[in-house]
Amino acid sequence: MALKRDGQRTLPESRLLRFPGGLTRDPAIEHWFDARPAALVALARPWFQRMRDCGTDVRELLHDGHPTACIGDAAFGYTNLFSAHVNVGFFRGASLKDPAGLLEGDGRYMRHVKLRPGHELDAGALEALIVAAYRDMQARLAAGAT
């Protein structure tokens, strides 16, 4: 157990989700997008590309059947398509600041933003969440999280 500054005990942070085998660019991800409905891909692909563009340390792979972005092997974000919407998700999303209120979900760690064709989106706020998720994971890794 770790101690807070006030001496209170806290439970240790959970371990990071790690997925070895990621590539700088995984061709399976492009095949995945190409096999999905165009209207939903048009929503998802630019946001996954934004995750890819976060840094030269970003690796990608298909995890549980959807595109996942990692720093090395530590997952920070993903996209997934459903019948009528897209999720842009964050493995440690519960710890992200979300002033625009885009994040959904009530899990202990993960959160997602739901995108629907024809619905407006605060693109700047989603961009900020992606960058924050990337930087948060960088900080966790630098601090020795496992």
NORKARA-V108414 format. One record per backbone hydrogen bond with DSSP energy under -1.0 kcal/mol. NH is the residue of the N-H (numbers start at 0). CO is the residue of the C=O. E is the energy in kcal/mol with one decimal. If there is no record, write none. Layout:
# NORKARA-V108414
NH,CO,E / NH,CO,E
This chain:
# NORKARA-V108414
1,9,-1.5 / 3,7,-2.9 / 6,3,-1.9 / 9,1,-2.5 / 18,72,-3.2 / 22,59,-2.6 / 28,25,-1.8 / 30,26,-2.0 / 31,27,-2.1 / 32,28,-2.5 / 33,29,-2.6 / 34,30,-1.2 / 35,32,-1.8 / 40,36,-2.5 / 41,37,-2.4 / 43,39,-2.2 / 44,40,-2.8 / 47,43,-2.1 / 48,44,-2.7 / 49,45,-1.7 / 50,46,-1.6 / 51,47,-2.4 / 52,48,-2.1 / 53,50,-1.5 / 57,54,-1.5 / 58,69,-2.5 / 59,22,-2.7 / 60,67,-1.7 / 62,65,-2.5 / 65,62,-1.5 / 67,60,-2.6 / 68,76,-3.3 / 69,58,-3.2 / 70,73,-2.6 / 71,56,-2.2 / 73,70,-2.3 / 74,16,-2.3 / 75,68,-2.8 / 76,68,-1.8 / 77,88,-1.9 / 78,66,-1.9 / 79,86,-2.0 / 81,84,-2.9 / 85,114,-2.7 / 86,79,-2.9 / 87,112,-2.4 / 88,77,-2.5 / 89,110,-3.0 / 92,89,-1.6 / 93,108,-3.2 / 94,91,-1.5 / 95,92,-1.5 / 100,97,-1.8 / 103,111,-3.3 / 110,89,-1.7 / 111,103,-2.0 / 112,87,-2.5 / 114,85,-3.2 / 118,115,-2.0 / 122,120,-1.6 / 125,121,-2.0 / 126,122,-2.7 / 127,123,-2.1 / 128,124,-1.8 / 129,125,-2.3 / 130,126,-2.3 / 131,127,-2.5 / 132,128,-2.7 / 133,129,-2.2 / 134,130,-2.7 / 135,131,-2.7 / 136,132,-2.2 / 137,133,-2.3 / 138,134,-2.5 / 139,135,-2.4 / 140,136,-2.6 / 141,137,-2.6 / 142,138,-1.9 / 143,140,-1.4 / 144,139,-2.7
